[in-house]
Amino acid sequence: MSPLTIWHYLLLVTLGLLFIIGILVSMRTNSKFSILTTISLILLLIGIFAWKSINENVYRVEISNLDEERYYQSEQIVIKGTVRNVGNFPVANVVATVMLSNSRGGGGGNNQQSLFTQPSVFAELYKGDDPDFKTQNVVEEHVIAEYLNPGKAKSFTIMMDYPSHFKRASFDVTAKVN
């Protein structure tokens, strides 16, 4: 988990004050329990969504300099790149999500598949019925950085098994902070 910021503490203080006000309001009514329960649930929902929103906007990373190599002997693909903390606060546990797709059409490389060459997701619904079914998408998550200070960058290497039935692969790498 990344270190808490001033925005997290401000949210906690605001929710605490609203909860205290809710307790005071519920004490003046006849149905104390139902009003206190309603206020608690509403503040809990607001807190969860606000916490996620703060995390998405405060902890920001970007991936650049992507390069791929395929090792035919071991049927693996190696994706190299750089992850940079572009936010104002340190981040911990940067996780990259790699989506490797079999693009039957033109060139592979960095997500160059067109709308007409994308594999059908509908076909993957029935993969359990067909023993010869070969998946067209592979999604994996990898931790690519443990701790990054603001403005710092770190190079990473991701090694994945390359499905032997892929003709040409395109890949997409996205990063998020846990």
TORROLO-378444 format. One record per residue (C-alpha): x, y, z. Coordinates in steps of 0.25 Angstrom, whole numbers. Layout:
<pts>
+-------+-------+-------+
!    px !    py !    pz !
+-------+-------+-------+
!     X !     Y !     Z !
...
+-------+-------+-------+
</pts>
This chain:
<pts>
+-------+-------+-------+
!    px !    py !    pz !
+-------+-------+-------+
!     0 !     0 !     0 !
!     5 !    14 !    -4 !
!     7 !    24 !     7 !
!    -5 !    32 !    11 !
!    -5 !    47 !     7 !
!   -11 !    59 !    12 !
!   -23 !    56 !     4 !
!   -26 !    43 !    11 !
!   -25 !    50 !    24 !
!   -34 !    61 !    20 !
!   -44 !    51 !    15 !
!   -43 !    43 !    29 !
!   -45 !    56 !    37 !
!   -57 !    60 !    28 !
!   -64 !    47 !    29 !
!   -61 !    47 !    44 !
!   -68 !    61 !    46 !
!   -80 !    57 !    38 !
!   -81 !    44 !    46 !
!   -81 !    52 !    59 !
!   -91 !    62 !    53 !
!  -100 !    50 !    49 !
!   -99 !    44 !    63 !
!  -104 !    57 !    69 !
!  -115 !    58 !    59 !
!  -119 !    44 !    62 !
!  -120 !    46 !    77 !
!  -130 !    57 !    75 !
!  -140 !    48 !    67 !
!  -149 !    37 !    71 !
!  -143 !    26 !    62 !
!  -129 !    27 !    66 !
!  -124 !    14 !    61 !
!  -130 !    15 !    47 !
!  -124 !    29 !    45 !
!  -110 !    25 !    51 !
!  -110 !    13 !    42 !
!  -114 !    21 !    29 !
!  -104 !    32 !    32 !
!   -93 !    21 !    35 !
!   -96 !    14 !    22 !
!   -96 !    27 !    13 !
!   -83 !    31 !    19 !
!   -77 !    18 !    17 !
!   -81 !    18 !     2 !
!   -76 !    32 !     1 !
!   -63 !    29 !     8 !
!   -60 !    16 !    -1 !
!   -63 !    24 !   -14 !
!   -55 !    36 !   -10 !
!   -43 !    28 !    -5 !
!   -42 !    21 !   -19 !
!   -43 !    34 !   -26 !
!   -32 !    40 !   -18 !
!   -23 !    28 !   -20 !
!   -26 !    29 !   -35 !
!   -23 !    43 !   -36 !
!   -11 !    44 !   -26 !
!    -3 !    32 !   -29 !
!     0 !    33 !   -44 !
!    10 !    25 !   -52 !
!    13 !    24 !   -67 !
!    20 !    14 !   -76 !
!    29 !    18 !   -87 !
!    40 !    12 !   -96 !
!    33 !    -1 !   -98 !
!    41 !   -12 !  -106 !
!    38 !   -27 !  -108 !
!    47 !   -39 !  -111 !
!    42 !   -53 !  -114 !
!    50 !   -65 !  -111 !
!    46 !   -76 !  -120 !
!    54 !   -87 !  -113 !
!    47 !   -85 !  -100 !
!    34 !   -80 !  -106 !
!    34 !   -67 !   -97 !
!    33 !   -52 !  -100 !
!    41 !   -42 !   -92 !
!    35 !   -28 !   -91 !
!    44 !   -17 !   -86 !
!    41 !    -3 !   -82 !
!    42 !     8 !   -72 !
!    32 !    12 !   -62 !
!    32 !    27 !   -56 !
!    25 !    33 !   -45 !
!    18 !    45 !   -50 !
!    11 !    49 !   -38 !
!    15 !    58 !   -26 !
!    15 !    46 !   -16 !
!    23 !    33 !   -14 !
!    16 !    21 !   -19 !
!    18 !     6 !   -15 !
!    15 !    -7 !   -23 !
!    13 !    -3 !   -37 !
!     6 !   -14 !   -44 !
!     6 !   -15 !   -59 !
!    -5 !   -22 !   -67 !
!     0 !   -28 !   -80 !
!   -11 !   -33 !   -90 !
!    -5 !   -41 !  -101 !
!   -15 !   -43 !  -113 !
!   -14 !   -52 !  -125 !
!   -15 !   -42 !  -136 !
!   -17 !   -51 !  -149 !
!   -15 !   -39 !  -158 !
!    -4 !   -29 !  -161 !
!     8 !   -26 !  -152 !
!    10 !   -29 !  -138 !
!    16 !   -20 !  -128 !
!    11 !   -10 !  -119 !
!    -5 !   -12 !  -120 !
!    -5 !   -10 !  -135 !
!   -17 !   -19 !  -137 !
!   -29 !   -13 !  -145 !
!   -44 !   -15 !  -141 !
!   -46 !   -26 !  -152 !
!   -34 !   -34 !  -147 !
!   -37 !   -34 !  -132 !
!   -40 !   -48 !  -127 !
!   -55 !   -51 !  -123 !
!   -58 !   -50 !  -108 !
!   -71 !   -57 !  -111 !
!   -64 !   -69 !  -115 !
!   -57 !   -70 !  -101 !
!   -70 !   -72 !   -94 !
!   -71 !   -86 !  -100 !
!   -57 !   -90 !   -98 !
!   -61 !  -101 !   -88 !
!   -69 !  -108 !   -98 !
!   -58 !  -110 !  -109 !
!   -46 !  -118 !  -104 !
!   -38 !  -112 !  -116 !
!   -41 !   -97 !  -113 !
!   -29 !   -88 !  -113 !
!   -30 !   -75 !  -105 !
!   -27 !   -63 !  -113 !
!   -24 !   -53 !  -101 !
!   -15 !   -55 !   -90 !
!   -15 !   -45 !   -78 !
!    -5 !   -45 !   -67 !
!    -1 !   -36 !   -56 !
!    13 !   -34 !   -51 !
!    19 !   -25 !   -40 !
!    29 !   -16 !   -47 !
!    33 !    -6 !   -36 !
!    33 !    -7 !   -21 !
!    35 !     7 !   -18 !
!    36 !    20 !   -26 !
!    39 !    34 !   -21 !
!    32 !    46 !   -29 !
!    39 !    48 !   -43 !
!    48 !    35 !   -42 !
!    48 !    24 !   -52 !
!    51 !    10 !   -52 !
!    53 !     0 !   -63 !
!    46 !   -13 !   -63 !
!    46 !   -26 !   -70 !
!    34 !   -36 !   -72 !
!    35 !   -50 !   -77 !
!    23 !   -57 !   -81 !
!    20 !   -70 !   -88 !
!    16 !   -68 !  -102 !
!     5 !   -77 !  -107 !
!    10 !   -86 !  -118 !
!    -3 !   -84 !  -126 !
!    -2 !   -69 !  -127 !
!     2 !   -65 !  -142 !
!     5 !   -50 !  -138 !
!     3 !   -44 !  -125 !
!     0 !   -30 !  -121 !
!     2 !   -26 !  -107 !
!    -4 !   -15 !   -98 !
!     3 !   -11 !   -84 !
!    -4 !    -2 !   -74 !
!     1 !     1 !   -60 !
!    -7 !     4 !   -47 !
!    -3 !     6 !   -33 !
!    -8 !    -3 !   -22 !
+-------+-------+-------+
</pts>
